[in-house]
Amino acid sequence: MIKKPDIHVLDLNFQGLSEITAAYLVVGPTGPILIETGPGSTLDTLLNQIRQHGFEPEQIEHVLVTHIHLDHAGAAGWWAQQGAQVYVHSFGARHLVAPDKLLASAKRIYGDMMDSLWGEMLPAPAENVTEVFDNDVLEVAGLKITALETPGHARHHHVYVMGDVAFTGDAAAVRLPAFNLPDIPAPPPEFDLETWESTLDRLLSHNFQQIYPTHFGRVDDVEAHLLGVKWLVRETAVFIQQKLQDGLTRDDIVTAYESWFANRARSAGLSDKAIAQYAAANPLYMSVDGIMRYWQKRAKV
């Protein structure tokens, strides 16, 4: 029997909150690899977590990121500057090499909170960035990892597959530990309802035994989770569409969506503290902005 690699969940303690954002240390036959880097603001925590599992950061020669959003790949340039090879969707590679445009876009959203939230994002040397395409098989650290094209949350998104296990980034949404409640991360500008539904069908077809969303940790009831996410993606999009059709302003839609989410969360038994954790992992106003943009673009077609 082939021994499965050890998978360690590294809690990045984002904004001082536990179990919000993860990176994954995967130990293959010839050494460790890293899946997701988190933002620059959590780099020191990440390095300490790696050491606590018996490895030095310089032992990590391969870093995979599911997509280039700052909570997933903000520290990728640092790793590339240390000599690690960073693997990223072909659409996102240039933004790791020259992150100015990505950072300018993020600054329009986060304003004065950019530094405290995300820290520094360093440019990655081009020779240390490998573009990844759909169904590519990456052979790293004695492992074979297949990249699946999984847009919907973002066009530049891959899920990484090892046998019956997958690292899903944001393609399988957010679900925090101990809470059987998915939440849809839909920041602008790339949310696409039908595309995300197709992505979820693709993931369901693989019959994974376990998945590891970046927010947060291992999920064992994979089919039920993915079906729940598929239902919720459409339910969320239709909720916001209806509010637009009712003529609500953006701020009023945010308020309505926050109330809708809170009611759903309380019905699932979540405390106010747990609801706040979800909001930290996935700010609700950003999903409103992303889904509003989707419907407004559709109206112009």
N, C-alpha and C positions, 0 to 999 in steps of 0.2 A: 504493500500500500504506500502511495506517495504521501509524504508528510505535508500537510498544509502549512503555509507560512504563518508565523506568528504576526498578529495584527494588534497593535497597541493604539488605543485612543488617547490622543494628547489633548488635554483640555487647555486651551489658550487663555482662559480666564479673561475673555474680552470685556473691557470696561469694568474689570473687577468682578464680573459675574461668572459663576461656574456653569459648565454644561450649556454653553451658548454656541461657541464656535470651536470646531475640532480641526486638528491635522491628524494624519494617520502615519504611524511608523510601521512599515511592513518589513519583516526580516526574512529575506530570501536565503537560498543555499550559500550565496557568496557575499552576503552582507545586507545592510539595511537600505531601504529607499524611503522617500517621503512622498506622501500624497496630500496635496494642499500645503500652503506655507502660512496661511493667515496673513494679516496685515503687518506692516512694519512696526506698528505700535505694540504687537505681542511677540516680537522676535525674541527678546530675552527670555520670556516665558517658554517659548518653543525650544530654545536651546537647552534650557534647564531640564525640560521634560525629556528631551532626547538623552541627556546625560543620566537622568534618573533611571532610564531603561538600559544603561550599561554601554552606551555608545557615545563617541565624540562626534560633534558636528562634521568634522573633516572626513569622517568615514562615509558620509552620505554623498554618493557620486551621482545619484539620479533623483530628480524631483519632478513629480507629475502634478499639474494643476488642471482641474476640471474646466475652469474658465477664468477670465482675467478680472473679474470683479475684485475689489480691493480686499474683501474679507476672505478671499480664496487664494489670491496670487500677489497680494501687495508686497510681500517680502521675497518674491521670486528673483528679482534682480540682485538682491544681496547674495542669495545662494549661487546664482550664476557668476557673480564676481568672485566668489570663493573657489570657483572651478567646477561646481556641479553642473551637470547637463539638465536643462529644464525642458520638459516636454509639454507642449501646449497646442491647442487647436490652431490650425493654419490661419484662421481669421484673426486670432489674437496675438500671434507671434510678434508682429511689428510693434504692437503696443507695449510689449515687455522690453523690446530693444529701445524704443523711443517713447516713453510713457507720458510725454507732455500733454498730448491731446486727451488721453484717458484721465489724467489728473485735472485738467481744465474742466472736463465734463463733470467729474465728481465734485469739484469745487463749486460749480453752479448749484448742485444739490445740497451740499453740506456746509458751504460758506465757512464761517469762522471755526467750525468744529472739525475741519479737515485734519489738522495736526493731532488733536487729542484722540480722534477716532482711529485714524489710519496710520499716523506716523509717516516715516519717510519711505518713498518708493524709489529705489535706485534703478537706473537703466541696466539692462542685461547685455553683456557682450553678445553680439550676433552669433558668434561661433559656439556659444554655449546654450543656444536656443534651438530646439528641434521642432519643426512643424509636424503636427500629427493630423492624420486624415481618417475618415470613417473606415473601420475594420482594420486599421493598422495593428500589427502585433508587435509590441515593444518587448524586447528581450533584455531585461535588466536584472542584475543581481541574481541570476539563475532562475528568474521568473519569466513567464510569458503572460503579458497583459494586453488584452484587446481593447481598443478604443471604439466606443459606439457614439456615432453622431446623435446628439440628443438636444435639439433646439426646442424653443418654446419659452423657456425662461430667458435664454440668451442664444443668439445665433452661434456664438463661439463656445459651445458647450459640448464636452465629452463626458460619458460615463466610462469608468475603467473597470474591466471585468477580469477576474481571476477565477476560472472554473465556475462554481455556483455562487460566487460572492461578487458584489459590485460596489464600487465607490461612486455615489450618485451625485455628488456636488449639490446642486439645487434642483436637479431634474425630478427628483422624487419629493420635492418640497421640504418643509421644515417639520420635524417632530422631535420635541425635547424629551429627554428620558423620563420615564414613569408617567407620561401623559399620552394617552391614546388619542391624540388630537393633531391631525395635520394642519398646516397653515401654508398659504400660497405666497411665495415671494415673487412679486411681479413688478420690479422697479422698471422705470423707463430706461431705454427706449424700445426694447425688443420683445416684450411680451407678445405672444401670439397664441390665441386660444386653440385653434384647430391643430396647429403644429405641435403644441404641448400635448394635446390628447393623443396624437400619433406617436409621440415619444413614449408616453405611458403605455400604449399598446405594445410598442416594441420591447419595453422593459418587461411587461407582463409575459410576453412570449418566451422569455428566457427562463422562467421558473426558478429564479434565484432563491437560494435558501436563506441568504442574509444580504442585507444592503447596509451601507454606511453613509448616510447623508452627512454633509459637513455640519449641519445644525440638527441633531447632534447624536452621534454614536450609533451603535448597532441596532438594527431593526430585524426581528425574527419573523414576524407575521407579515411577510413581504406581500403576498397577493392581496390580503385585506387592506394593507396600507396603500398600495398602488391604486386599487380600485377606489378607495376613499379619496385619494388625491385627485383621481380623474373626475369623480363626481364634483369635488369641491372646486376644481379649476373652473368648470363651467358655471357652477352655482355662484361663485364669487364674481365672475365676469358678468353674468346676467343681472346680479344684484346691482352692480355699478352701472350697467347699461340702463336699467330701469330708473335709477336716480337721475341720470343724465336726461332721459326722456321726460322725467317729471320737472325738469328745469332747475334742479338744485345747483347751487354754486359748488365749486371745488371744495371749499372749506366745509360746507354743509354735508357734502358727500363723505368727506373724511369723518366727520362726527357720526354720521349714520352708520358708516362701516365699522367704526370703533365700537359702537353700541351693539351692532349685529354680531361682531366677533366676540365681545364680552358675554353676550347672552348665550351664544353657542358654547363658549368655554365653560361658563358656569353650569350649563346643562350637562356638560361632560364631567363635572365635579372639580373643576379647577378653582383654586383660590385666587384672590386678587394678586398675590405675590407671583403665582404661576403665570397669570395673564401678563404681568409686567415683564416676566422673563421672555415670553413670546414676543412682546413688543420690542424688547431689546435685540432679540435675534433677527427680527424681521419687522422693521418699522411699518406700521399699517398705512401711514400716509403715502409711503412710496408705492405700495401696491395700488392704491387709488390712482396715483399719478400715472403709473404704467398702464393700467387697464383703461383709464380714461383716454389716454393717448391712442391706444389700440382702437377703441370704438370711434374716436374722432377721425382717425386715418381711414377706417372702413367707410365712414359716412362720405368721405371725399372721393372714393373710388367710383 
